[in-house]
Amino acid sequence: MANTEKTAGADSYLLYGPETVYGTAVVPTLHLGLVQTSNVGRINRNVQPNRGLKGTTTGGQEVAKYTLGVADAGFTTEFNVFDWGIMQYVVGARTGAGTGASPFVYSRTNQVASLTFAGNIDNDTTDRDMQALGTKINSFTIRADIGSPVTCTAEWLSGKIAKDTTLTAAQALPANDIMNFTGATLEIPHNSALSNIVDNVEIIITRNTEQIPGLGTDIAKNALFKAFDLRINFTVKYLDETLVQLVMGGSSALTSLTETTLTVVFTNGTNRTADFAFTGVVFPEYDNPQSVNEILTEGLVATARKLIITEQVAA
């Protein structure tokens, strides 16, 4: 049978796995989550046009020769969350057993393992297994919004691309439910749930990853994290003066800001919780938009020094 057109999801799937050596492929067996979008396999060879004084036929205005720049194989994924295992490769090392007595704890490390991603298309005759090797996170956004599942959007940088026609073995999706907005709580400070009705909360983790090319090849030889940036955005229904004073620094005039703590809690059924606990938190931005006959809202931006994630997945 000849190959035919295919649809994402019904005929394709995405898996990942940690590498031991940067850019050396492993067999991926892990799901990011319930993946909604992905463009693994995006390639930009960064071809450079070269011009010069003309020969007998070309030169000057026309391109005389092409050379390759550094290959760019970065991609994005959007997915709904079953659990937070991927945070080992966004934030850093995971300890613990994931139980109530010994929860998983994710804390920042300077570097994490690179990943192999396999984007598979199950075609009728010739299958595709597109592999993105030497992949590291650049930025990771988590969003909980009224009426929607908790969604993650990840920007990945890959050093290499490989392809063959043998599918990576498909893996069963996790049995537990995906996380939903109904299980999200915002606390300022820790253990003090916000009194306001929360419309949405967004966590943005940026590792400012730099790929490192070198002479002799057009692909990256390594990739390293640089500055660790944390940002939390949220919108709530206006209630009182508490939140605006976090940004002002006082009750009546702008003054120095006092650091506090902030926690976003995700709950997903019995014995399934994750606390994103931020410390060294300040609130540099505030907004209070008003439209006639609409409920008043407040929007705040927070930045933080540190993040510790504590996750329980079993009794």
C-alpha positions in Angstrom: 0.0 0.0 0.0 1.3 3.5 -0.9 1.8 6.1 1.8 -1.2 8.4 2.4 -1.9 11.6 4.3 -1.9 11.2 8.1 -3.3 13.1 11.1 -1.5 14.1 14.3 -2.4 11.9 17.2 -4.1 9.1 15.3 -1.0 8.4 13.3 1.8 10.0 15.3 3.2 10.1 18.8 6.1 11.7 20.8 8.4 10.1 23.4 11.5 11.3 25.2 14.3 9.9 27.3 17.4 11.2 29.1 20.8 10.9 27.4 24.0 9.8 29.2 26.2 11.6 26.7 25.1 14.9 25.0 23.7 14.2 21.6 24.1 10.4 21.8 20.7 8.8 21.1 18.8 6.7 23.6 15.6 4.8 23.1 12.8 7.1 24.4 10.1 5.5 26.5 8.5 8.5 28.4 5.5 10.7 27.6 5.7 14.4 28.3 2.0 14.3 29.1 -1.1 14.4 26.9 0.6 16.2 24.0 -1.5 18.8 22.1 1.0 20.2 19.7 4.6 19.4 18.7 6.9 20.3 15.8 9.8 17.9 16.5 11.7 17.7 13.2 11.8 21.4 12.5 15.1 22.2 10.9 16.8 25.4 9.9 20.2 24.9 8.3 20.9 28.6 8.4 22.2 28.6 4.9 24.4 31.6 4.2 24.3 33.3 0.7 27.7 34.5 -0.4 28.4 37.2 -3.0 31.5 38.7 -4.4 33.0 40.4 -7.4 31.7 38.7 -10.5 33.2 36.0 -12.6 32.2 35.4 -16.2 28.5 34.9 -15.4 27.7 35.5 -11.7 28.8 37.8 -8.9 27.9 41.0 -7.2 24.2 41.1 -6.9 23.5 37.4 -7.5 24.4 34.7 -5.0 27.6 33.0 -6.1 27.9 30.2 -3.4 26.1 28.9 -0.4 27.6 27.8 2.9 26.0 26.2 5.9 25.7 28.0 9.2 25.0 26.3 12.6 22.0 24.0 12.3 19.0 24.9 14.4 16.7 22.1 15.4 14.8 23.7 18.3 11.0 23.0 18.6 8.1 23.6 20.9 5.6 21.3 22.6 2.3 21.9 24.4 0.8 19.3 26.7 -1.5 18.6 29.5 0.0 17.3 32.7 -0.2 13.7 34.1 2.7 14.3 36.6 5.7 16.5 37.0 8.5 14.1 36.2 9.7 16.3 33.3 10.8 18.9 35.9 14.0 16.9 36.4 15.0 18.3 33.0 13.7 21.8 33.6 14.6 22.7 37.2 17.0 19.9 38.3 17.7 16.9 40.5 14.8 14.9 41.9 15.1 13.1 45.3 12.6 11.0 47.3 10.1 8.3 46.4 7.0 10.3 45.6 5.1 9.1 48.7 3.5 11.1 51.5 6.4 10.1 53.8 9.1 10.7 51.1 7.8 13.0 48.4 9.7 13.8 45.3 11.6 17.0 45.7 12.9 18.9 42.7 15.6 21.5 43.2 17.6 23.6 40.9 20.9 22.2 39.6 23.3 24.1 37.4 22.9 21.5 34.5 20.7 18.6 33.7 20.9 15.6 31.3 20.1 16.3 27.7 17.2 14.4 26.1 16.4 12.4 23.0 13.0 13.1 21.5 11.4 10.8 19.0 8.6 12.1 16.8 7.0 9.1 15.1 4.6 9.0 12.1 3.1 5.5 11.5 2.6 5.5 7.8 1.2 2.7 5.5 4.5 1.8 3.8 7.4 4.0 5.0 7.3 5.1 8.6 9.1 8.1 10.1 11.2 8.2 13.3 12.5 11.8 13.6 14.9 12.1 16.5 15.9 15.4 18.1 19.2 14.7 20.0 21.0 16.8 22.5 17.8 18.5 23.5 17.6 20.9 26.5 14.9 23.1 27.7 15.1 26.9 27.1 11.9 28.1 28.6 8.9 26.3 30.3 5.5 27.8 30.9 2.8 26.3 33.1 -0.7 27.8 33.0 -3.9 27.1 35.0 -6.9 28.9 33.6 -10.6 28.7 34.5 -12.3 26.0 32.6 -9.2 24.4 31.2 -6.7 21.6 32.1 -3.3 22.6 33.4 -1.2 23.2 30.3 2.6 23.3 29.8 4.3 25.0 26.8 8.0 24.1 26.4 10.6 25.6 24.2 13.4 23.1 23.5 16.8 23.5 21.8 18.2 20.5 20.0 21.8 20.0 18.9 21.3 17.2 16.3 18.6 15.7 14.1 18.5 12.1 12.9 15.9 10.1 11.0 15.1 6.5 10.2 12.1 4.4 9.1 11.9 2.2 12.2 9.3 3.4 14.7 10.3 3.8 18.3 8.0 1.4 20.2 4.8 3.2 21.4 4.2 3.4 25.1 0.9 3.3 27.1 -0.3 6.7 28.4 -0.4 7.0 32.3 -3.5 5.7 33.9 -4.1 8.8 36.1 -6.2 11.8 35.1 -4.6 15.0 33.7 -4.4 18.0 36.1 -7.2 20.5 35.9 -7.8 24.1 36.9 -10.1 22.9 39.7 -7.1 21.5 41.6 -5.0 24.7 41.4 -4.5 27.0 44.4 -2.4 30.2 44.9 -0.9 31.0 48.3 0.8 34.2 49.3 2.7 33.6 51.5 3.2 29.9 51.9 0.2 28.1 53.5 -2.0 31.1 53.2 -4.5 30.7 50.3 -5.3 34.0 48.6 -8.7 35.4 49.5 -9.3 36.7 46.0 -11.0 34.6 43.4 -8.2 33.6 41.0 -8.8 33.7 37.3 -5.5 32.3 36.2 -1.9 31.7 37.2 1.1 31.3 35.0 4.6 30.1 35.9 7.5 30.8 33.5 10.8 29.1 34.1 13.7 30.2 31.8 17.1 28.6 31.7 18.6 30.9 29.1 20.2 27.9 27.4 23.2 28.5 25.1 24.1 25.9 22.4 27.9 25.7 21.9 29.0 25.1 18.3 32.6 24.7 17.3 34.9 24.4 14.3 34.6 21.3 12.2 30.9 20.7 12.3 27.6 22.6 11.8 25.9 21.1 14.8 26.2 22.0 18.5 28.8 20.2 20.6 27.1 20.9 23.9 24.4 23.1 25.5 24.6 24.8 28.9 22.1 26.6 31.1 23.0 30.2 32.1 20.8 32.6 34.2 17.9 31.0 36.0 14.8 33.2 35.8 11.5 32.7 37.5 8.3 34.7 36.8 4.8 34.2 38.1 1.8 36.0 36.5 -1.7 35.9 37.8 -5.1 37.6 37.5 -7.6 37.8 40.3 -11.0 39.4 41.0 -10.4 42.7 43.0 -11.2 42.3 46.7 -9.2 44.7 48.8 -5.9 46.6 49.1 -3.7 43.6 49.9 -2.3 42.9 46.5 -1.6 46.5 45.2 0.3 47.1 48.5 2.6 44.2 47.6 3.7 46.2 44.6 3.7 49.6 46.2 5.7 48.4 49.2 3.4 50.2 51.6 -0.2 51.4 52.1 0.0 55.0 50.8 3.3 55.6 48.8 5.9 53.7 46.8 8.6 52.4 49.0 11.1 49.5 49.1 9.7 46.1 48.4 9.7 43.3 51.0 10.5 39.8 49.9 7.9 37.2 50.6 6.9 33.6 49.6 4.4 32.3 47.0 3.2 28.8 46.4 1.1 27.3 43.5 -0.4 24.0 44.5 -1.7 21.5 42.0 -4.0 18.7 43.2 -5.1 15.8 41.1 -7.1 13.3 43.2 -6.1 11.3 46.3 -2.4 11.4 47.1 -1.5 13.4 44.0 -0.3 16.9 44.8 2.6 19.2 43.7 3.6 22.3 45.5 5.6 24.9 43.5 7.2 26.9 46.4 8.9 30.1 45.5 11.1 32.1 47.9 12.6 35.6 47.6 9.5 36.8 45.9 8.8 40.4 44.9 6.0 42.0 42.9 7.3 44.5 40.4 4.2 45.0 38.2 0.5 45.6 38.9 -2.5 46.3 36.7 -6.1 47.2 37.5 -8.1 47.3 34.2 -11.7 48.5 34.3 -14.5 48.2 31.8 -18.0 49.4 32.4 -20.3 46.8 34.0 -17.5 44.2 34.2 -16.2 42.7 37.4 -12.9 44.5 38.5 -9.8 42.5 38.2 -6.1 42.8 39.3 -3.1 41.5 37.4 0.2 41.0 39.1 3.7 39.9 38.0 6.1 38.3 40.5 9.7 37.3 40.3 11.5 34.9 42.6 15.0 33.9 43.6 14.4 30.2 44.2 11.9 27.4 43.4 11.5 24.0 45.2 8.9 21.6 43.9 7.5 18.9 46.2 5.4 16.2 44.5 3.4 13.3 45.9 2.1 10.6 43.5 1.3 7.8 45.9 0.2 7.1 49.5 
